[in-house]
Amino acid sequence: MQKGWQFIILLFLFAATGWLSWNPQVAFAKITEIRFAAAPSSLAPTTDTVAKFAAEVKARLGLRVSLLDKALLPPSHYLDALQKGMTDLAVLSPQHLTRFKDQPGVSLDQPFLFDGQKNLIAYQHSDFGEVILGSLRRIGLIGLGFWNNGFTLLASKTPIYSVSDLKGKKILNYGPKYATAGLNTFGAFTVPVPRGEVSHALERGLSDSAEVRADLAPEILGAHGFYVADLPFRASVGIVAASASFWNKLTEREKQTLAAIVDETSEKANEKESQLLKSTVAELPLTGIKTTEIKPSARAKFVETAFRSVSENNPAFSDYPPKLGLQEISYRRRLATRSVVPLLHWSQTSDPCPPTDGPRDIFFVTNRARENSRDARFAIGSNRATRLHYGTATISFDVNRPIGGAGERFFHWKGLSFAPSSTDFWRALSFSITCTERRELFIFVHGYKNTFEDSVRTTASITSDLKLRGPVIAFSWPTEGSALDYAKDRDSALFSVDSFTRFLREVSSKKGIRDVRIVSHSMGSRVVTFGLKQFVQNLEGGAPRPRFSNLVFGAPEIDRDLFRQGMPILARLFGRITLYASANDRALQIARQVNSGAPRAGEIGSDGILLLDTVDSVDASAVDTSMFGFRHAYIAQRTPVLLDLFELLRNNSAPDDRFALERVKEGRRIFWRFRMHQ
């Protein structure tokens, strides 16, 4: 019984951390609906905006949006409800954030901060907007975007043309107290009144100036001889935020799509509000209300004064542009670097011999099923397919990408193209392979919990770091991209063996390929080991084939006995087989427990590193001793390993001839390890 509980606890930790891949996204369960707190009102999203958002979510994600009843969950409780997981999404007002110290979102509805919808949108898409959305992480929320709902205007008995005209004015205001504190900078005073009492307060003579919504101005002001300035007074801004518990249940595709829908809905609402404000102000004279036109220089002075007030009261805006820390990088900013990638026609693929510093075509072969998606990165999903799909993904690299930098921010997708047939694919690859004298082909097979995009990006990362000149192929098998799907991924690895064997047969039949090198990571070692074993056993003696020079296993997540059993067979094909293992690989330690204590080939236990006559075993324990993380991705992220791979694959160097390694002899046991000073 105790052992059963240990298994459950380990499985939970394994799922919660999800570190058997480079992708840090964690998904705990599938969802069918989204609970949304967005009660329409004069200072919140309109009913039309919410309805369009719900329709897009249903059409593109197949999820139902359930709008929470305003009577059961008042808007004043939205923030608490999000933090406690009582709702999945909510539209927060800047007022919700006032309880937290240094939350920059409170600045959004300050008077005269924006001179129009265009200026507001530019602000929200600048680094200021990113700080606002990203800072929600400090309070356990995910900021997705902004939903604006127009502006209020300033009405007065005397016309207002400049900042000096505000001095000494008492302004009826129904906004929160903090939102009008900035009026002190203009020398004005506020008289707080409920929104529905503005008209009565004016009639009683409490003030000769008031904040009004443009569409309600005729009703509130009546025929009392008011002037309305054409400069917006205060923006009505909503911040769309998600609870952390809900966000962690989404797949990467669902996250990106949801964030995109928030932005797209916002764009449509902004366009509508901009037109509405312009037409409403133009029609005010027809109702007996005069408008005053503020000159551009005076408008700039209003905005400048408002910004000075904001920066003095909010440290986040004391500098421009604001400095973005890791915590302030919002999901929308990451999404912006992952804008929709076009699906290209096969004829539109780039030059087969591109310059080494330009965009790079990564060939891919996959037994994942195709999906109907306008975004090329999601055109291939996680479902299994019985046939192989072929194509290329064009990637460019950030100039500041460090060695081993496999993060999304270092890569830019230019397009993806499916080959009409395998014949077209291999024809294109044969052109590319002529770019190198050696006519060598590099194949990478990813591990557990990788999306298709992850597999291509990691292949591109290794390709760049190893300065590979010939064509590279990412063999992408159908992993789920979700931490709890370990068991399904394990089955998918076995399902993919036949597909990988079929792919190898195609490789071996191409006369233009002279040398093949294969690198696998983590659970991908199962696909490679069993697929190659099947391929070798079925080889016909006289079948033409290229030279298979190098086979590399990085942190292989495969039963040690099964690995040992397969290597003598694989050694018939490959000139050199290399194993990188580590005593510090926490992911493999957990995998061993999940697999009933069976040791993994890529871990180093009390009995030492796995040693086989046909394999060069390299102890990589010293290359990743980080305090955090699971020390499992060193094959693609640690410079010493990449430098060693460079020597191995470029020159086919033996371990004793590679600079980063030193020989270790323990009795009859001989292996290699990285030098400790590295």
C-alpha positions as CSV (number, residue, x, y, z in Angstrom):
1,M,0.0,0.0,0.0
2,Q,2.8,2.4,0.9
3,K,4.5,1.7,-2.4
4,G,1.3,2.6,-4.2
5,W,1.1,6.0,-2.5
6,Q,4.8,6.6,-3.3
7,F,4.0,5.9,-6.9
8,I,1.1,8.4,-6.9
9,I,3.1,11.1,-5.3
10,L,6.0,10.6,-7.7
11,L,3.7,10.7,-10.7
12,F,2.2,13.9,-9.4
13,L,5.6,15.5,-9.0
14,F,6.6,14.2,-12.4
15,A,3.5,15.7,-14.0
16,A,3.7,19.0,-12.1
17,T,7.3,19.6,-13.1
18,G,7.1,18.3,-16.7
19,W,10.8,18.5,-17.3
20,L,11.4,15.7,-19.7
21,S,11.6,18.3,-22.4
22,W,12.7,21.8,-23.1
23,N,9.2,23.2,-23.0
24,P,8.2,24.5,-19.5
25,Q,4.5,24.5,-20.2
26,V,2.5,22.4,-17.8
27,A,-1.0,21.1,-18.5
28,F,-3.0,19.2,-15.9
29,A,-6.4,18.5,-17.5
30,K,-8.5,19.1,-20.5
31,I,-11.2,21.8,-20.2
32,T,-14.5,22.2,-22.0
33,E,-15.6,25.6,-20.9
34,I,-14.3,29.0,-19.8
35,R,-15.9,30.8,-16.9
36,F,-15.7,34.5,-17.7
37,A,-16.4,37.5,-15.4
38,A,-17.1,40.4,-17.7
39,A,-20.4,42.1,-16.7
40,P,-21.2,44.7,-19.4
41,S,-21.7,48.2,-18.1
42,S,-20.8,51.8,-19.1
43,L,-17.2,51.2,-17.8
44,A,-16.8,47.6,-19.0
45,P,-16.8,45.7,-22.2
46,T,-20.0,45.9,-24.2
47,T,-22.4,43.0,-24.6
48,D,-21.4,42.9,-28.2
49,T,-17.7,42.6,-27.4
50,V,-18.2,39.8,-25.0
51,A,-20.5,37.9,-27.4
52,K,-17.9,38.2,-30.2
53,F,-15.2,36.9,-28.0
54,A,-17.3,33.9,-26.9
55,A,-18.1,33.1,-30.5
56,E,-14.5,33.2,-31.6
57,V,-13.5,30.9,-28.6
58,K,-16.2,28.4,-29.6
59,A,-15.2,28.5,-33.3
60,R,-11.4,28.2,-32.9
61,L,-11.0,26.3,-29.6
62,G,-14.3,24.4,-29.3
63,L,-14.7,25.8,-25.8
64,R,-17.9,27.2,-24.4
65,V,-17.7,30.6,-22.7
66,S,-19.9,30.8,-19.6
67,L,-20.6,34.4,-18.5
68,L,-20.8,34.6,-14.8
69,D,-23.9,36.3,-13.4
70,K,-23.3,39.8,-12.1
71,A,-25.6,39.3,-9.2
72,L,-23.7,36.2,-8.0
73,L,-20.2,37.7,-8.6
74,P,-20.2,41.5,-8.5
75,P,-17.4,43.2,-10.5
76,S,-15.8,44.5,-7.2
77,H,-15.0,40.8,-6.4
78,Y,-13.5,39.9,-9.8
79,L,-9.9,40.1,-8.6
80,D,-10.5,37.9,-5.5
81,A,-12.4,35.4,-7.7
82,L,-9.5,35.1,-10.1
83,Q,-6.9,34.6,-7.4
84,K,-9.0,31.9,-5.7
85,G,-9.8,30.1,-9.0
86,M,-13.6,30.9,-8.8
87,T,-13.4,32.2,-12.4
88,D,-11.1,31.5,-15.3
89,L,-11.0,34.9,-17.0
90,A,-12.1,38.3,-15.8
91,V,-12.0,41.9,-17.1
92,L,-10.3,43.9,-14.3
93,S,-10.4,47.7,-14.0
94,P,-7.4,49.7,-12.8
95,Q,-9.2,50.2,-9.6
96,H,-8.9,46.5,-8.8
97,L,-5.1,46.9,-8.6
98,T,-5.0,49.8,-6.2
99,R,-4.6,47.4,-3.2
100,F,-1.2,46.3,-4.4
101,K,2.0,48.3,-4.1
102,D,3.6,49.6,-7.3
103,Q,1.0,48.1,-9.7
104,P,1.4,50.2,-12.8
105,G,-2.0,49.4,-14.1
106,V,-3.6,52.0,-11.8
107,S,-2.3,54.7,-14.2
108,L,-4.5,53.7,-17.1
109,D,-7.5,55.8,-16.3
110,Q,-5.8,59.0,-15.2
111,P,-7.3,62.2,-16.7
112,F,-5.8,63.6,-20.0
113,L,-3.2,60.8,-20.2
114,F,-4.3,60.0,-23.8
115,D,-5.4,62.4,-26.5
116,G,-7.4,59.7,-28.3
117,Q,-8.0,56.0,-29.0
118,K,-4.9,55.7,-31.3
119,N,-2.6,57.1,-28.6
120,L,-4.1,54.8,-25.9
121,I,-3.6,51.7,-28.1
122,A,0.0,52.8,-28.9
123,Y,0.6,53.1,-25.1
124,Q,-0.8,49.7,-24.4
125,H,1.3,48.0,-27.1
126,S,4.5,49.8,-25.9
127,D,6.8,48.6,-23.1
128,F,4.5,50.4,-20.7
129,G,1.7,48.1,-21.6
130,E,4.0,45.1,-21.3
131,V,4.9,46.2,-17.8
132,I,1.2,46.5,-16.8
133,L,0.3,43.0,-18.2
134,G,3.5,41.3,-17.0
135,S,3.3,42.7,-13.5
136,L,0.1,40.8,-12.9
137,R,2.3,37.7,-12.4
138,R,3.4,39.2,-9.1
139,I,-0.2,38.6,-7.8
140,G,-0.6,35.2,-9.4
141,L,-2.4,36.2,-12.6
142,I,-1.7,36.1,-16.3
143,G,-2.3,39.4,-18.2
144,L,-3.6,38.7,-21.7
145,G,-4.6,42.1,-23.1
146,F,-6.6,45.3,-22.8
147,W,-10.3,45.8,-23.6
148,N,-11.1,49.5,-24.0
149,N,-14.6,51.0,-23.8
150,G,-14.2,54.6,-25.0
151,F,-13.6,57.8,-23.1
152,T,-15.3,60.3,-21.0
153,L,-15.3,64.0,-21.9
154,L,-15.0,67.2,-19.8
155,A,-17.9,69.6,-20.0
156,S,-17.8,73.1,-18.6
157,K,-19.8,76.3,-18.5
158,T,-16.7,78.1,-19.8
159,P,-14.6,76.8,-22.8
160,I,-11.4,75.0,-22.1
161,Y,-8.5,75.6,-24.5
162,S,-5.4,75.0,-22.5
163,V,-4.0,73.6,-19.3
164,S,-4.2,77.0,-17.6
165,D,-8.0,77.0,-18.1
166,L,-8.4,74.2,-15.6
167,K,-6.8,76.1,-12.7
168,G,-9.2,76.5,-9.8
169,K,-12.0,74.5,-11.4
170,K,-14.2,72.1,-9.4
171,I,-15.0,69.1,-11.5
172,L,-17.8,66.7,-10.8
173,N,-16.3,63.3,-11.2
174,Y,-17.7,59.8,-10.8
175,G,-14.4,57.9,-11.2
176,P,-12.4,56.4,-8.3
177,K,-10.6,58.9,-6.1
178,Y,-7.1,57.7,-7.2
179,A,-8.0,58.2,-10.8
180,T,-8.6,61.9,-10.4
181,A,-5.8,62.7,-8.0
182,G,-3.8,63.7,-11.1
183,L,-6.1,66.7,-11.6
184,N,-4.2,68.4,-8.7
185,T,-1.3,68.7,-11.1
186,F,-3.5,70.9,-13.3
187,G,-4.6,73.0,-10.3
188,A,-8.1,71.6,-10.5
189,F,-10.3,70.0,-7.7
190,T,-12.6,67.1,-7.8
191,V,-16.1,66.7,-6.4
192,P,-16.9,63.0,-6.3
193,V,-20.5,62.1,-7.2
194,P,-22.3,58.9,-8.2
195,R,-22.4,58.4,-11.9
196,G,-26.2,58.8,-12.0
197,E,-26.2,62.0,-10.0
198,V,-24.1,64.2,-12.2
199,S,-27.1,65.8,-13.9
200,H,-28.7,66.6,-10.5
201,A,-25.5,68.0,-9.1
202,L,-25.1,70.3,-12.1
203,E,-28.7,71.5,-11.6
204,R,-28.0,72.3,-7.9
205,G,-25.0,74.3,-8.9
206,L,-22.4,72.2,-7.1
207,S,-20.0,72.8,-9.9
208,D,-19.9,74.3,-13.4
209,S,-17.7,71.4,-14.8
210,A,-18.3,67.6,-15.0
211,E,-17.0,64.4,-16.4
212,V,-19.5,62.8,-18.9
213,R,-19.7,60.0,-21.3
214,A,-19.9,61.2,-24.9
215,D,-23.0,59.2,-25.7
216,L,-24.7,60.4,-22.5
217,A,-23.7,64.0,-22.8
218,P,-27.0,65.4,-24.2
219,E,-29.0,63.6,-21.6
220,I,-26.8,64.7,-18.7
221,L,-26.1,68.3,-19.8
222,G,-29.4,69.1,-21.3
223,A,-29.7,72.7,-22.6
224,H,-27.6,74.4,-19.9
225,G,-25.1,76.1,-22.2
226,F,-22.2,73.8,-21.7
227,Y,-19.0,73.5,-23.7
228,V,-17.4,70.1,-24.3
229,A,-13.6,69.9,-25.1
230,D,-12.8,67.6,-28.0
231,L,-9.8,66.2,-26.0
232,P,-10.8,62.9,-24.2
233,F,-10.9,63.3,-20.4
234,R,-10.5,59.7,-19.0
235,A,-10.2,56.3,-20.7
236,S,-12.4,53.4,-19.7
237,V,-9.9,50.5,-19.7
238,G,-10.3,46.8,-18.9
239,I,-7.5,44.4,-18.4
240,V,-8.2,40.8,-19.4
241,A,-6.6,38.5,-17.0
242,A,-6.5,34.7,-16.4
243,S,-6.2,32.8,-13.2
244,A,-3.0,30.7,-12.9
245,S,-4.9,27.5,-12.2
246,F,-6.9,27.8,-15.4
247,W,-3.9,28.9,-17.5
248,N,-1.8,25.9,-16.5
249,K,-4.6,23.6,-17.8
250,L,-4.2,24.9,-21.3
251,T,-2.0,23.5,-24.0
252,E,0.4,25.9,-25.7
253,R,-1.8,26.0,-28.7
254,E,-4.8,27.0,-26.6
255,K,-2.8,29.6,-24.8
256,Q,-1.7,31.3,-28.0
257,T,-5.1,31.1,-29.6
258,L,-6.8,32.5,-26.6
259,A,-4.4,35.4,-26.3
260,A,-4.8,36.1,-30.0
261,I,-8.6,36.2,-29.7
262,V,-8.3,38.7,-26.8
263,D,-6.2,40.9,-29.0
264,E,-8.3,40.5,-32.1
265,T,-11.5,41.2,-30.1
266,S,-9.8,44.3,-28.6
267,E,-8.8,45.6,-32.1
268,K,-12.4,45.4,-33.4
269,A,-13.8,47.1,-30.2
270,N,-11.2,49.8,-30.4
271,E,-12.1,50.6,-34.0
272,K,-15.8,50.8,-33.2
273,E,-15.2,53.0,-30.1
274,S,-12.9,55.3,-32.1
275,Q,-15.6,55.8,-34.7
276,L,-18.3,56.2,-32.1
277,L,-16.4,58.9,-30.2
278,K,-15.6,60.9,-33.3
279,S,-19.3,60.8,-34.6
280,T,-20.7,61.6,-31.1
281,V,-18.6,64.7,-30.6
282,A,-19.4,65.8,-34.1
283,E,-23.2,65.5,-33.4
284,L,-23.1,67.4,-30.0
285,P,-23.8,70.8,-31.5
286,L,-27.0,69.5,-32.9
287,T,-28.2,69.0,-29.3
288,G,-27.3,72.5,-28.2
289,I,-23.9,71.6,-26.7
290,K,-21.0,73.6,-28.0
291,T,-17.6,71.9,-28.6
292,T,-14.2,73.5,-28.3
293,E,-11.3,72.4,-30.5
294,I,-8.0,72.2,-28.6
295,K,-4.9,72.9,-30.8
296,P,-2.2,70.2,-31.2
297,S,0.3,72.1,-29.1
298,A,-2.2,72.5,-26.3
299,R,-3.2,68.8,-26.5
300,A,0.4,67.8,-26.2
301,K,0.8,70.0,-23.0
302,F,-2.3,68.2,-21.5
303,V,-0.7,64.8,-22.1
304,E,2.7,65.9,-21.0
305,T,1.4,67.2,-17.7
306,A,-0.6,64.0,-17.1
307,F,2.4,61.8,-17.7
308,R,4.5,63.9,-15.3
309,S,1.8,63.3,-12.7
310,V,1.8,59.6,-13.3
311,S,5.6,59.2,-13.2
312,E,5.8,61.1,-10.0
313,N,3.2,58.8,-8.3
314,N,4.2,55.5,-9.9
315,P,7.8,54.3,-9.8
316,A,7.2,51.9,-12.7
317,F,6.9,54.9,-15.0
318,S,9.8,57.0,-13.8
319,D,11.9,56.0,-16.8
320,Y,11.1,55.7,-20.5
321,P,11.2,53.2,-21.9
322,P,10.6,51.2,-18.8
323,K,13.1,48.4,-18.1
324,L,11.5,45.0,-18.7
325,G,12.5,42.3,-16.2
326,L,11.6,38.7,-16.8
327,Q,8.5,39.1,-14.6
328,E,7.3,42.0,-16.7
329,I,7.4,40.1,-20.0
330,S,3.7,39.4,-20.6
331,Y,2.3,36.5,-22.5
332,R,1.1,38.9,-25.1
333,R,4.8,40.0,-25.7
334,R,5.8,36.4,-26.2
335,L,2.8,36.0,-28.5
336,A,3.9,39.0,-30.5
337,T,7.1,37.2,-31.3
338,R,5.0,34.2,-32.4
339,S,2.6,35.9,-34.8
340,V,0.8,33.8,-37.3
341,V,3.2,31.8,-39.4
342,P,2.1,31.5,-43.1
343,L,1.6,28.2,-44.8
344,L,3.7,28.5,-48.0
345,H,3.4,26.6,-51.3
346,W,6.2,24.2,-51.8
347,S,7.6,26.3,-54.7
348,Q,8.0,29.2,-52.2
349,T,10.6,27.5,-50.1
350,S,13.9,29.3,-49.8
351,D,17.3,28.7,-51.5
352,P,18.5,25.2,-50.9
353,C,22.0,26.6,-50.1
354,P,21.3,29.7,-47.9
355,P,24.0,31.7,-46.3
356,T,25.0,30.5,-42.8
357,D,23.9,33.8,-41.2
358,G,20.5,33.9,-42.9
359,P,17.1,32.1,-42.5
360,R,17.5,28.3,-42.4
361,D,15.2,25.6,-43.8
362,I,14.7,22.8,-41.3
363,F,13.4,19.7,-43.1
364,F,10.9,17.7,-41.1
365,V,9.3,14.2,-41.3
366,T,6.5,13.4,-39.0
367,N,3.9,10.8,-38.2
368,R,1.8,13.4,-36.4
369,A,-1.6,14.1,-37.9
370,R,-2.2,17.3,-39.8
371,E,-4.7,19.8,-38.4
372,N,-6.8,22.5,-40.0
373,S,-5.1,25.6,-38.8
374,R,-4.3,29.0,-40.4
375,D,-1.2,29.2,-38.3
376,A,1.5,26.9,-39.7
377,R,2.9,26.1,-36.3
378,F,-0.4,24.4,-35.4
379,A,-0.9,22.7,-38.8
380,I,0.6,19.6,-37.2
381,G,-0.8,18.5,-33.9
382,S,-0.2,15.7,-31.4
383,N,-2.6,13.1,-32.8
384,R,-1.0,10.0,-34.4
385,A,-1.0,9.4,-38.2
386,T,-0.3,6.2,-40.0
387,R,1.4,8.0,-42.9
388,L,4.4,10.3,-42.9
389,H,4.1,14.0,-43.7
390,Y,7.1,15.9,-45.2
391,G,8.0,19.5,-45.4
392,T,10.2,22.4,-44.4
393,A,10.0,25.1,-41.7
394,T,12.0,28.3,-42.4
395,I,13.6,29.7,-39.2
396,S,15.7,32.8,-38.6
397,F,17.8,33.3,-35.5
398,D,18.1,36.3,-33.2
399,V,21.5,38.0,-33.5
400,N,21.8,37.9,-29.7
401,R,21.0,34.2,-29.3
402,P,23.6,32.6,-27.0
403,I,25.0,29.1,-27.6
404,G,22.4,26.7,-26.2
405,G,19.7,29.3,-26.3
406,A,16.7,27.3,-27.3
407,G,14.1,29.7,-25.9
408,E,11.3,30.9,-28.2
409,R,12.5,34.5,-28.1
410,F,15.6,33.6,-30.1
411,F,13.8,32.2,-33.1
412,H,11.6,33.7,-35.7
413,W,9.4,31.5,-37.9
414,K,9.2,32.7,-41.5
415,G,6.9,30.0,-42.9
416,L,6.2,26.3,-43.2
417,S,5.6,24.3,-46.4
418,F,4.3,20.8,-46.9
419,A,5.8,18.7,-49.7
420,P,3.2,17.5,-52.2
421,S,4.8,14.0,-52.0
422,S,7.8,12.2,-50.5
423,T,9.3,12.3,-54.0
424,D,9.2,16.1,-54.0
425,F,10.6,16.2,-50.5
426,W,13.6,14.0,-51.2
427,R,14.3,15.9,-54.5
428,A,14.5,19.1,-52.5
429,L,16.8,17.5,-49.9
430,S,19.0,16.1,-52.6
431,F,19.6,19.6,-53.9
432,S,20.4,20.8,-50.4
433,I,22.9,18.0,-49.7
434,T,25.0,19.1,-52.6
435,C,25.9,22.2,-50.7
436,T,28.5,20.3,-48.7
437,E,31.4,18.2,-50.0
438,R,30.7,15.4,-47.5
439,R,27.0,15.1,-48.5
440,E,26.1,14.5,-44.9
441,L,22.6,14.4,-43.3
442,F,21.8,15.2,-39.7
443,I,18.7,13.8,-38.0
444,F,17.4,14.9,-34.6
445,V,14.7,13.0,-32.7
446,H,13.1,14.9,-29.8
447,G,11.9,13.6,-26.4
448,Y,8.8,13.6,-24.2
449,K,6.3,16.4,-24.1
450,N,7.4,18.3,-27.2
451,T,5.0,20.1,-29.5
452,F,5.8,20.0,-33.2
453,E,7.1,23.6,-32.9
454,D,9.3,22.6,-30.0
455,S,10.9,19.8,-32.0
456,V,11.6,22.0,-35.0
457,R,13.0,24.8,-32.8
458,T,15.3,22.5,-30.9
459,T,16.6,21.0,-34.1
460,A,17.2,24.5,-35.4
461,S,19.1,25.4,-32.2
462,I,21.4,22.4,-32.4
463,T,21.9,23.1,-36.2
464,S,23.0,26.6,-35.5
465,D,25.3,25.8,-32.6
466,L,27.0,23.0,-34.3
467,K,27.4,25.1,-37.5
468,L,26.0,22.2,-39.6
469,R,26.2,23.1,-43.3
470,G,24.3,20.2,-44.8
471,P,20.5,19.5,-44.6
472,V,19.0,18.6,-41.2
473,I,15.8,16.7,-40.6
474,A,13.6,16.9,-37.5
475,F,11.8,13.6,-37.1
476,S,8.8,14.7,-35.0
477,W,6.8,11.9,-33.4
478,P,3.3,12.6,-31.8
479,T,4.1,13.7,-28.2
480,E,1.2,15.5,-26.5
481,G,3.0,18.5,-25.1
482,S,1.4,18.0,-21.8
483,A,3.0,16.8,-18.5
484,L,0.3,14.4,-17.5
485,D,0.4,12.5,-20.8
486,Y,3.6,10.6,-20.0
487,A,1.9,7.3,-20.4
488,K,0.4,8.2,-23.7
489,D,3.7,9.6,-25.0
490,R,5.4,6.3,-23.9
491,D,2.9,4.5,-26.1
492,S,3.3,6.9,-28.9
493,A,7.0,6.2,-28.9
494,L,6.3,2.6,-29.6
495,F,3.6,3.5,-32.1
496,S,6.3,5.6,-34.0
497,V,8.8,2.8,-34.3
498,D,7.4,1.5,-37.6
499,S,7.2,5.1,-39.0
500,F,10.8,5.8,-38.0
501,T,11.9,2.5,-39.6
502,R,10.1,3.4,-42.8
503,F,11.8,6.8,-42.8
504,L,15.2,5.1,-42.4
505,R,14.5,2.9,-45.4
506,E,13.8,6.0,-47.4
507,V,17.1,7.7,-46.2
508,S,19.1,4.6,-47.0
509,S,17.7,4.4,-50.6
510,K,18.9,7.9,-51.5
511,K,22.1,7.7,-53.5
512,G,23.1,11.4,-53.0
513,I,23.5,10.9,-49.2
514,R,26.9,9.7,-48.2
515,D,26.9,10.1,-44.4
516,V,24.1,10.0,-41.8
517,R,24.3,11.2,-38.2
518,I,21.5,10.8,-35.7
519,V,21.1,12.5,-32.3
520,S,18.2,11.6,-30.0
521,H,17.1,13.1,-26.7
522,S,15.2,11.6,-23.7
523,M,12.2,9.4,-24.7
524,G,13.1,9.9,-28.4
525,S,15.8,7.2,-27.7
526,R,13.1,4.6,-27.6
527,V,11.9,5.5,-31.1
528,V,15.5,5.5,-32.3
529,T,16.7,2.3,-30.6
530,F,13.7,0.2,-31.6
531,G,13.4,1.7,-35.0
532,L,17.1,1.2,-35.9
533,K,17.0,-2.3,-34.5
534,Q,14.1,-3.1,-36.8
535,F,15.8,-1.4,-39.7
536,V,19.1,-3.3,-39.3
537,Q,17.5,-6.7,-38.8
538,N,15.6,-6.2,-42.1
539,L,18.5,-4.9,-44.1
540,E,19.2,-6.8,-47.3
541,G,22.8,-7.6,-47.7
542,G,23.2,-6.0,-51.1
543,A,21.0,-3.0,-50.5
544,P,22.7,0.3,-51.3
545,R,22.9,2.6,-48.3
546,P,24.9,5.6,-47.1
547,R,27.4,5.4,-44.3
548,F,25.9,5.8,-40.9
549,S,28.8,7.3,-39.0
550,N,27.5,8.6,-35.7
551,L,24.6,7.8,-33.3
552,V,24.3,9.9,-30.2
553,F,22.0,9.4,-27.2
554,G,21.5,12.4,-25.0
555,A,20.0,11.6,-21.5
556,P,18.1,8.6,-23.0
557,E,14.9,7.8,-21.2
558,I,14.8,4.1,-21.9
559,D,15.0,1.0,-19.8
560,R,18.7,0.3,-19.3
561,D,18.4,-3.4,-20.1
562,L,16.5,-2.7,-23.4
563,F,19.2,-0.2,-24.3
564,R,21.9,-2.7,-23.6
565,Q,20.1,-5.4,-25.6
566,G,19.8,-3.2,-28.7
567,M,23.3,-1.7,-28.9
568,P,25.2,-4.7,-30.4
569,I,22.7,-4.8,-33.3
570,L,22.9,-1.0,-33.9
571,A,26.7,-1.3,-33.8
572,R,26.6,-3.3,-37.0
573,L,25.4,-0.1,-38.7
574,F,27.1,2.8,-37.0
575,G,30.8,3.5,-36.8
576,R,30.5,5.2,-33.5
577,I,27.8,5.2,-30.8
578,T,27.9,7.8,-27.9
579,L,26.0,7.9,-24.7
580,Y,25.7,11.1,-22.6
581,A,24.5,10.3,-19.0
582,S,24.4,12.3,-15.8
583,A,24.1,11.5,-12.1
584,N,22.3,14.9,-11.6
585,D,19.5,14.2,-14.1
586,R,16.5,14.6,-11.8
587,A,14.0,13.9,-14.5
588,L,15.4,10.5,-15.2
589,Q,15.5,9.8,-11.4
590,I,11.7,10.4,-11.3
591,A,11.2,8.4,-14.6
592,R,12.9,5.4,-12.9
593,Q,10.4,5.5,-10.0
594,V,7.5,5.9,-12.4
595,N,8.7,2.8,-14.2
596,S,8.8,0.6,-11.1
597,G,12.4,1.4,-10.2
598,A,13.9,0.2,-13.6
599,P,17.1,2.2,-14.2
600,R,17.2,4.5,-17.2
601,A,20.1,4.3,-19.7
602,G,20.8,8.0,-19.3
603,E,21.2,8.1,-15.5
604,I,24.2,7.3,-13.3
605,G,23.2,5.4,-10.2
606,S,25.1,3.8,-7.4
607,D,26.5,1.2,-9.9
608,G,27.9,3.9,-12.1
609,I,27.5,4.9,-15.7
610,L,26.3,2.3,-18.2
611,L,29.3,0.7,-20.0
612,L,29.0,-1.3,-23.2
613,D,31.7,-2.5,-25.5
614,T,30.1,-0.9,-28.5
615,V,29.3,2.5,-26.9
616,D,31.4,5.5,-25.8
617,S,30.0,6.4,-22.4
618,V,30.4,10.1,-21.4
619,D,29.7,11.3,-17.8
620,A,28.0,14.7,-18.2
621,S,27.2,15.2,-14.5
622,A,29.6,18.2,-14.3
623,V,28.0,20.3,-17.0
624,D,24.7,21.0,-15.2
625,T,24.7,21.4,-11.5
626,S,22.1,24.2,-11.4
627,M,20.1,24.5,-8.2
628,F,16.8,24.8,-10.0
629,G,15.4,22.7,-12.9
630,F,15.8,19.1,-13.7
631,R,19.2,19.1,-15.5
632,H,17.9,17.1,-18.3
633,A,18.3,19.3,-21.4
634,Y,22.1,19.5,-21.4
635,I,22.4,17.9,-24.8
636,A,21.1,21.1,-26.5
637,Q,21.6,23.8,-23.9
638,R,25.0,23.3,-22.3
639,T,28.1,24.7,-24.1
640,P,30.6,22.0,-23.1
641,V,28.3,19.3,-24.5
642,L,27.7,21.2,-27.7
643,L,31.4,21.8,-28.2
644,D,32.0,18.1,-27.7
645,L,29.2,17.3,-30.2
646,F,30.9,19.7,-32.6
647,E,34.2,17.8,-32.5
648,L,32.4,14.4,-32.6
649,L,30.1,15.1,-35.6
650,R,32.5,17.4,-37.6
651,N,35.6,15.2,-37.3
652,N,34.2,11.9,-36.0
653,S,36.8,12.3,-33.2
654,A,37.3,9.5,-30.7
655,P,36.7,10.5,-27.0
656,D,40.4,10.6,-26.2
657,D,40.9,13.1,-29.0
658,R,38.2,15.6,-27.9
659,F,39.4,18.6,-25.9
660,A,36.5,18.8,-23.3
661,L,36.8,15.1,-22.2
662,E,39.2,13.2,-19.9
663,R,39.5,9.4,-19.6
664,V,38.5,7.8,-16.4
665,K,39.6,4.2,-15.5
666,E,38.0,2.4,-12.6
667,G,39.4,-1.1,-12.6
668,R,38.4,-2.5,-15.9
669,R,35.8,0.2,-16.4
670,I,36.8,2.9,-18.9
671,F,34.6,5.9,-19.7
672,W,35.0,9.7,-20.2
673,R,33.8,12.7,-18.4
674,F,33.8,16.5,-18.8
675,R,36.7,18.3,-17.2
676,M,35.5,19.7,-13.9
677,H,36.8,23.3,-14.5
678,Q,34.3,23.5,-17.4
